[in-house]
């Protein structure tokens, strides 16, 4: 069974930066796509960023130009660099894996990101 373990997150001031990382275990081939979704208070879950194993990236409208998703150093790891953070970025960020292009997926437990002065 694929498991996703997230790290990073925490508290940042408006305009500051944070980095999230996610590592998948329990799989011995390259996952089709990995990325992040978030649940912001008062809103439904939304896409933050997604990266396919081929390098194609997709960003949510609210984070485009501020956040950057990249592959990690090890297989099936993903990083999210968050810059120019805003209070409205506050929420729970969950790592997501589309394991084999629509057949199976997995979710991390989520990590809290709080942007406040």
C-alpha positions as CSV (number, residue, x, y, z in Angstrom):
1,X,0.0,0.0,0.0
2,X,1.3,3.4,-1.0
3,X,1.9,5.8,1.9
4,X,2.7,9.5,1.6
5,X,4.6,11.3,4.4
6,X,4.6,15.0,4.4
7,X,7.1,17.3,6.1
8,X,7.5,21.1,6.4
9,X,4.8,23.6,6.9
10,X,4.2,25.6,10.1
11,X,4.0,29.3,10.7
12,X,5.1,32.1,8.4
13,X,4.6,35.8,8.2
14,X,2.9,37.4,5.2
15,X,5.4,37.8,2.4
16,X,7.4,35.0,3.8
17,X,8.3,31.5,2.5
18,X,7.8,27.9,3.5
19,X,8.8,24.6,1.9
20,X,6.8,21.4,2.0
21,X,8.1,17.9,1.1
22,X,6.3,14.7,0.4
23,X,7.8,11.2,0.1
24,X,5.9,8.1,-1.1
25,X,6.8,4.6,0.1
26,X,5.5,1.2,-0.6
27,X,5.9,1.5,-4.4
28,X,8.8,0.5,-6.7
29,X,8.0,2.4,-9.8
30,X,7.7,6.1,-10.7
31,X,4.3,7.4,-9.7
32,X,2.4,9.1,-12.5
33,X,1.9,12.4,-10.8
34,X,2.4,13.9,-7.3
35,X,1.3,17.2,-5.9
36,X,-0.5,19.1,-3.3
37,X,-4.1,20.1,-2.5
38,X,-5.2,22.3,0.3
39,X,-8.3,22.9,2.4
40,X,-8.7,26.5,3.3
41,X,-11.2,27.5,6.0
42,X,-14.6,28.2,4.4
43,X,-13.7,26.7,1.1
44,X,-13.7,23.3,-0.5
45,X,-10.4,21.4,-1.2
46,X,-8.5,23.0,-4.1
47,X,-5.5,22.1,-6.2
48,X,-2.3,23.8,-5.2
49,X,0.2,22.2,-7.6
50,X,0.7,19.0,-9.5
51,X,3.7,17.5,-11.3
52,X,3.7,14.5,-13.6
53,X,6.7,12.2,-13.8
54,X,7.2,13.7,-17.2
55,X,7.7,17.1,-15.7
56,X,4.4,18.8,-16.7
57,X,3.2,21.1,-13.9
58,X,-0.2,22.5,-13.1
59,X,-0.9,25.2,-10.5
60,X,-4.0,26.6,-8.9
61,X,-4.9,30.1,-10.0
62,X,-4.4,31.5,-6.6
63,X,-0.8,30.3,-6.2
64,X,0.5,30.7,-9.8
65,X,3.7,32.7,-9.8
66,X,4.3,32.3,-6.0
67,X,4.6,28.6,-5.5
68,X,6.9,26.2,-7.3
69,X,6.6,22.4,-7.4
70,X,9.6,20.3,-8.2
71,X,10.8,16.7,-8.0
72,X,12.7,15.7,-4.9
73,X,16.2,14.1,-4.9
74,X,14.8,10.6,-4.4
75,X,12.3,8.8,-6.6
76,X,8.7,9.5,-5.7
77,X,9.4,12.6,-3.7
78,X,8.1,16.1,-4.4
79,X,8.8,19.5,-3.0
80,X,6.7,22.7,-2.9
81,X,8.4,26.0,-2.4
82,X,5.9,28.6,-1.3
83,X,6.9,32.2,-1.5
84,X,5.1,35.6,-1.1
85,X,2.7,33.9,1.3
86,X,-0.6,35.5,2.1
87,X,-2.9,35.0,5.1
88,X,-5.4,33.4,2.7
89,X,-2.9,30.6,2.1
90,X,-3.5,29.4,5.6
91,X,-4.9,25.9,5.6
92,X,-4.2,22.2,5.6
93,X,-2.0,21.0,2.8
94,X,-2.2,17.4,1.7
95,X,0.1,15.5,-0.5
96,X,-1.6,13.6,-3.3
97,X,-0.4,10.9,-5.6
98,X,-2.0,9.8,-8.9
99,X,-0.2,6.5,-8.9
100,X,-1.0,5.1,-12.4
101,X,-2.9,7.8,-14.3
102,X,-6.4,7.5,-12.9
103,X,-6.4,4.0,-11.5
104,X,-5.2,4.4,-8.0
105,X,-4.4,7.3,-5.8
106,X,-3.2,8.1,-2.3
107,X,-3.4,11.0,0.1
108,X,-1.1,12.2,2.9
109,X,-2.4,13.1,6.3
110,X,-2.0,16.8,5.8
111,X,0.2,19.4,7.3
112,X,-0.9,22.8,8.7
113,X,0.3,26.0,7.1
114,X,-0.5,29.2,8.9
115,X,0.4,32.7,7.5
116,X,0.0,35.3,10.1
117,X,1.7,38.3,11.5
